[in-house]
Amino acid sequence: MKTSTEIASAARLIGEERAVEYCAKAGFDAWDFSMFAMARYDWKNKCIIENGHPLNGSEYLAFARKLRQIGLDNGIVCNQSHAPFPVSCPEIRSYLKRAIECTAEAGGQICIIHPDNNKSPEENAEMYFELLPFAKEHGVKIATENMWNWDKEKDQVSFAACMTPESFNAHLDAVNDDYFVACLDIGHAEMRGANTTAVELIKALGSRLGALHIHDNDKWHDSHEIPGSMNIDFPPIVKALHEIDYSGYFTLEADHYLSAYNADNAFEGMKKLADAARGLADMFEAM
């Protein structure tokens, strides 16, 4: 079982180039191409913020190629990517094909594209149908992900697209294409009010599960912390993945964890993340 991690949290400290290098040196087998800087979203004003990041400019493919080569020079590959979100914003939607292009250029196999939280499977399928021919041309699969909304009165999550086994499979059924798979976010599945569990979703998705976002939380909030640091019980989750013969990567999305680090000690944090991912992968292999 191979391991990977998102690079957004490390890139905030040391930039994407060093983040990819650190992934390799820390012990990961791959890197997850976070592309949020391609179209930064202002959640307060509900619009994108123009920025000078290479992914937002005309040389975006050259930047993706550069990261790919850094990875290869250090013995690792890009296994998957994450497109900008939320897709409910039309400006964000206009960047999704660019995200697929960059995934292919970086060597990634899967691009995670969130569904619209509040749209039906059929409505979200329209977006995916629009993108799939382009994705196929580039040899990249699209993955949808289990989402959540927040109920302020109940102080917990409320229903959103792909949250439950029924909704997740309904989204996959609505598209029904080999290039459209599931990315299970372990933390989202374990939040209070979700009325499901990661184990339940894994068993419901079966062979449709193509990618993971692994992180820990307090079984209440979307904490995105390093596995083993909070309340999620990982052994049953790993066991369920083994039972369905999961063949993808163990990819971390513990992007809050490195917020306690800085540029000088970022590698130390990356090493702890790699060790946590390896521990879960070793658990899987021992079963």
N, C-alpha and C positions, 0 to 999 in steps of 0.2 A: 504494500500500500504506500503510495507516494503522497507527500505533503506539499502544501502551498500556503500562501498568505496574501491578503490584500496589501497593496503598497501605499495606499493613500495616507495612512497614519504616519508611516516612516517618511514619506515624501514631504509632509508638512515640516519635518525637522531637518532633513538632509537632501531633499530633492529626489526625483524619480530615479535618476541614474545611479546614485549611491544606494538607494533603496533596493534596487534589483541586485546590485552587487552584494549588499548585506544579506539579502535573502539566501544567496548561495553560500556565503561564508558562515552564516548562522546554522546552516544544515537543512534548509528547505530544498525540495526537489524541483520546485517550480514557483512562479510568481503570478499573482492575480492582478491584471491590469485595471486599476481604478481610473476611470476617465471622467470624474466629476468636474475637473477643471476645464473640461471641454465646453461646458455650459453651466457655470455656477448659478445656483438658484437662490434668489432672495425670498425666503419664506414669508417675510413680513409684507413685502410689497407684491409678492406673487409674480415675479418676472426674473429673467436672467440678468446677471451682472456682467458687463463686458470686462474682459481681463486680458492680460498680455501673455497668457500661458501658450506654449507651442501648440497644444491640442486645440486651442481656440483660433489659431491662425492658419495661414495657407500652407505651412510646412508640417502639418499634423502627421502625414504619412512618414516623412523623414524622421520625425521624433519617435514614432512607433518602431521604425526600423532600427534606430539607434538603441532603443531599450532592448529590442530582441537580440541585437549583437552583443550587448553587455551581458545579457543572460547567457548566451551561448559561450562567450569567452570565459564565463565562470562556471560552466557546466550545468546550467539549468535552462528550462524552457518556460514559456508563458502557457499556462494550462487553460485559463479562462479570463474573462474580463467583466467589468460592470459598467453599463452605459449610464449616462446622466439621468436624473429623475427629479421631479415627478413627471410622468408622461401626460398628466392632465394639462400641463402647460404646453400650448402649441409651439412655442419657441424651442422647448426641450425636444419635442417630437421631431423637429426639423434636423436635429443632430444625430438621430439614431442610426441612420445609414452610415454616417461618418464613424460612429462607434464600431459598427460592424467592420468597416474598412480597416480601422486601426487594429481591431482584434486579429484579423487575418494577417495584417502586416507584421504584427508582433509574434505571430505563430500560435495564437490561441485557438482552441477548438470550440469554445462555447462563449456566447455573449449573454450575460444576464440582463434582461430588459424587464423592469417592473411592469405589472399590469396597472391599469388605473384602479385605485383602491375601490372606487364606488361604481364601477361599471360591471355589467353582467358578463358572463363568459362569452356570449355572442358578440357583445359590443367590443370587448377587448380583442376578440378574434379578428375583428376588422383591421385593427392596427397590426397584428402579427401577420395576417395575410398580405398586407401591403409590404411588409419587410422581408418575408420569407424568400421570394424569388431572388432578391438582392443578396441575402445571406447565403443561399445555395450557390450562387455564382462565385462567392468568396470562400466557400467551403467551411462556413461557420454555422453551428447550430445556435438557435435562440432558446434561452431558458426563461420561463416565467417563475415567479417567486411568491411564497406565502406572505401576505401583507397584514397590516393591522391599522385600525383607527383607535383614537383615544376617547373614552367616555369620561368627561370631567366630573360628572355627578357621581358616577360609580367608582371613579379613580382606578380604572382598569381599561383594558383594550375592549373594543367592540368589533363587530364583523367587518371584514374587508376582503377583497378578492383573494382567492386561493387560501384563505385562512383555515378552512375545514377540509377534511378528506373529500367531501362531496363537491365543494367549490373548486378545489385544486383539480380533481379529475374531470370536472365539467369543463374547465378551461382547456385541459389537454384534449378532451373529446371534441370540443368545438373547433379546434384547429386540425387535429388528427393527422399529424405529419411527422415523419421520422426526424426531421430537422427541428422539431419543437419538443423540448424536454422540460423536466422539473428541476428547479434549484430549491432545495429545502433549507430554509434558514432555521437552524436548531433553536436559537434564542427566541425568535418570533413565536415558534410553536409552544414554547414553555412559559409564555407570559400569562399573568392572571386575567381571566376573562376569555381566553382563547377557546376554551371548551374542547381542547384536544391536547395531544402530546406529540413530541417528535417521534416516538415509537409508533404511535397510531398512524401518523402521516407516512412514515417510511413503509410500513406494511401496506397501506392503501395505495401508495404510488408504485411500489415494486420496481419492475424493470424500467419504468418511465423516469426514475430518479437518475439524473445525469450529473448533478453538481451539488455541492454543499456550501453553506456559510456556517462555520462552527464558531460559537462563542458562548460565554457563560453569562448568567444573570441571577437575580434574586427571586426568580419565579414570579415576577411582578412587572418590572420595568425592562426596557430594551437596553440593557447595560453594555453589551458588547465588550465584555471583559475576557481575560485569558481563561481557557478551560481549567477547571479545578480550583478556581478562586472564589466561586460563589455557590449557588444552590442546585444547579442542574446535575442530575444523576447520569453520568455519561456511560457507565458500563451497559445498562439496558439498551441505550441508543446504539452503541457500537455493535452489540449483539444483534439488534434488529437489522442493521446494515449488512452484517455478515450473513444473516438468514436470507436476505433477498439477493445475495451475491453482488452487492454494490461494487462497481468496477471503476468508479471515478476517483478523483483525488480527495484527500482530506484537506479542505481549504479553510483556513481560519479567516474570520472577519471580526476579530477582536480589536477593532479599530480605536476603541477608547483607551485601551491598555497603555499605549505609548504616550498618552498625554502627560504621564508622570515623569517622562524622560525629556532630555534635550539633545542637541546635536552631538554633544561630547560623549554621552553615554547611550546613544540610540542603539548601538550594536548589542549592548548588554541586554536591552529589552527585546531585541529581535531574537537573540539566542534563547531567552526564556520562552518566547513564543514558539520557536522551532522545537524546543525540547518538549513543550506541552503537546504540540501536534504529533511529534514522533511517539510520545507515550500512547496516544489514542491509536495511532497506526499500528504500533506494536501489539496493543491489546487486540485489535482486529486480526492481525496475523496469527496470534496465539490461539485463536478460537478454532 
